[in-house]
Amino acid sequence: SCEPCPMCLGAVYWSGITRIYFANSREDAAAAGFDDQFLYEEIPLPVEQRTVPSVRLLGAEARQGFAEWRAKQAKIPY
């Protein structure tokens, strides 16, 4: 049992889990060889400053999908 890694922490928030119980900290995990500190540091950076380059493409076209979702009446709210 360990403090959630960045990917699992995202899943926790998306799923609506309201409390996490864990035994080992992220520092304990790092000492055992599971060091995610780099990821924790990358997440808050603007995308253009992250180590893995990210390039936004087709913004206007992609927003059309969100516009259609907002207009949809029969949907489960996020």
GIFEN-V380585 format. One record per backbone hydrogen bond with DSSP energy under -0.5 kcal/mol. NH is the residue of the N-H (numbers start at 1). CO is the residue of the C=O. Records with the same first field share a line. If there is no record, write none. Layout:
NH: CO  CO
This chain:
3: 24
9: 5
10: 6
11: 7
12: 8
13: 9
14: 10
15: 11
16: 12
17: 12
24: 1
29: 25
30: 26
31: 27
32: 28  29
33: 30
34: 29
35: 33
36: 34
39: 36
40: 36
41: 37
42: 38
43: 39
44: 40
45: 42
49: 46
50: 46  47
53: 51
62: 58
63: 59
64: 60  61
65: 61  62
66: 62
67: 63
68: 64
69: 65
70: 66
71: 67
72: 68  69
75: 73
77: 75
